[in-house]
Amino acid sequence: MKTRIDEACQRMPAKYRDAFLLWVEESMPYAEIAIALQTTAITARWRVCKAREYLRRALKPYMEFEQL
Protein backbone atom coordinates (compact mmCIF):
# COMPACT_ATOMS: atom_id res chain seq x y z
CA MET A 1 0.00 0.00 0.00
CA LYS A 2 2.88 2.39 0.72
CA THR A 3 3.96 2.17 -2.92
CA ARG A 4 0.46 3.16 -4.05
CA ILE A 5 0.45 6.09 -1.63
CA ASP A 6 3.86 7.22 -2.87
CA GLU A 7 2.72 6.94 -6.49
CA ALA A 8 -0.46 8.91 -5.76
CA CYS A 9 1.60 11.59 -4.01
CA GLN A 10 3.87 11.89 -7.07
CA ARG A 11 0.85 12.44 -9.34
CA MET A 12 -0.62 15.08 -7.01
CA PRO A 13 -0.15 18.76 -7.97
CA ALA A 14 3.07 20.03 -6.37
CA LYS A 15 1.44 22.79 -4.31
CA TYR A 16 -0.74 20.21 -2.55
CA ARG A 17 2.01 17.59 -2.27
CA ASP A 18 4.47 20.04 -0.73
CA ALA A 19 2.04 21.16 1.95
CA PHE A 20 0.91 17.59 2.66
CA LEU A 21 4.44 16.21 3.01
CA LEU A 22 5.47 19.01 5.37
CA TRP A 23 2.38 18.26 7.44
CA VAL A 24 2.81 14.46 7.46
CA GLU A 25 6.55 13.85 7.32
CA GLU A 26 7.79 16.91 9.21
CA SER A 27 4.79 17.27 11.56
CA MET A 28 4.75 20.99 10.85
CA PRO A 29 1.84 23.08 12.07
CA TYR A 30 -0.04 25.04 9.42
CA ALA A 31 1.62 28.32 10.44
CA GLU A 32 5.09 26.88 9.77
CA ILE A 33 3.95 25.29 6.50
CA ALA A 34 2.68 28.72 5.46
CA ILE A 35 6.07 30.27 6.16
CA ALA A 36 7.92 27.51 4.30
CA LEU A 37 5.62 27.83 1.27
CA GLN A 38 5.31 31.62 1.46
CA THR A 39 1.55 31.61 1.84
CA THR A 40 -1.03 32.05 4.60
CA ALA A 41 -1.90 29.50 7.27
CA ILE A 42 -5.43 29.28 5.86
CA THR A 43 -4.05 28.45 2.41
CA ALA A 44 -1.65 25.89 3.91
CA ARG A 45 -4.56 24.19 5.69
CA TRP A 46 -6.62 24.25 2.48
CA ARG A 47 -3.79 22.68 0.48
CA VAL A 48 -3.36 19.88 3.01
CA CYS A 49 -7.12 19.29 2.90
CA LYS A 50 -7.07 19.15 -0.90
CA ALA A 51 -4.11 16.75 -0.81
CA ARG A 52 -5.99 14.43 1.54
CA GLU A 53 -9.05 14.55 -0.74
CA TYR A 54 -6.83 13.77 -3.73
CA LEU A 55 -5.34 10.75 -1.95
CA ARG A 56 -8.76 9.50 -0.88
CA ARG A 57 -9.96 9.57 -4.49
CA ALA A 58 -6.75 8.07 -5.87
CA LEU A 59 -6.68 5.22 -3.34
CA LYS A 60 -10.39 4.49 -3.18
CA PRO A 61 -10.17 1.56 -5.63
CA TYR A 62 -7.70 -0.13 -3.27
CA MET A 63 -9.67 0.38 -0.09
CA GLU A 64 -12.62 -1.56 1.23
CA PHE A 65 -15.33 0.71 2.57
CA GLU A 66 -18.61 -0.36 4.04
CA GLN A 67 -21.62 1.30 2.52
CA LEU A 68 -24.01 2.72 5.09
C-alpha positions in Angstrom: 0.0 0.0 0.0 2.9 2.4 0.7 4.0 2.2 -2.9 0.5 3.2 -4.1 0.4 6.1 -1.6 3.9 7.2 -2.9 2.7 6.9 -6.5 -0.5 8.9 -5.8 1.6 11.6 -4.0 3.9 11.9 -7.1 0.8 12.4 -9.3 -0.6 15.1 -7.0 -0.1 18.8 -8.0 3.1 20.0 -6.4 1.4 22.8 -4.3 -0.7 20.2 -2.5 2.0 17.6 -2.3 4.5 20.0 -0.7 2.0 21.2 2.0 0.9 17.6 2.7 4.4 16.2 3.0 5.5 19.0 5.4 2.4 18.3 7.4 2.8 14.5 7.5 6.6 13.8 7.3 7.8 16.9 9.2 4.8 17.3 11.6 4.8 21.0 10.8 1.8 23.1 12.1 0.0 25.0 9.4 1.6 28.3 10.4 5.1 26.9 9.8 4.0 25.3 6.5 2.7 28.7 5.5 6.1 30.3 6.2 7.9 27.5 4.3 5.6 27.8 1.3 5.3 31.6 1.5 1.6 31.6 1.8 -1.0 32.1 4.6 -1.9 29.5 7.3 -5.4 29.3 5.9 -4.1 28.5 2.4 -1.7 25.9 3.9 -4.6 24.2 5.7 -6.6 24.3 2.5 -3.8 22.7 0.5 -3.4 19.9 3.0 -7.1 19.3 2.9 -7.1 19.1 -0.9 -4.1 16.7 -0.8 -6.0 14.4 1.5 -9.0 14.5 -0.7 -6.8 13.8 -3.7 -5.3 10.8 -2.0 -8.8 9.5 -0.9 -10.0 9.6 -4.5 -6.7 8.1 -5.9 -6.7 5.2 -3.3 -10.4 4.5 -3.2 -10.2 1.6 -5.6 -7.7 -0.1 -3.3 -9.7 0.4 -0.1 -12.6 -1.6 1.2 -15.3 0.7 2.6 -18.6 -0.4 4.0 -21.6 1.3 2.5 -24.0 2.7 5.1 
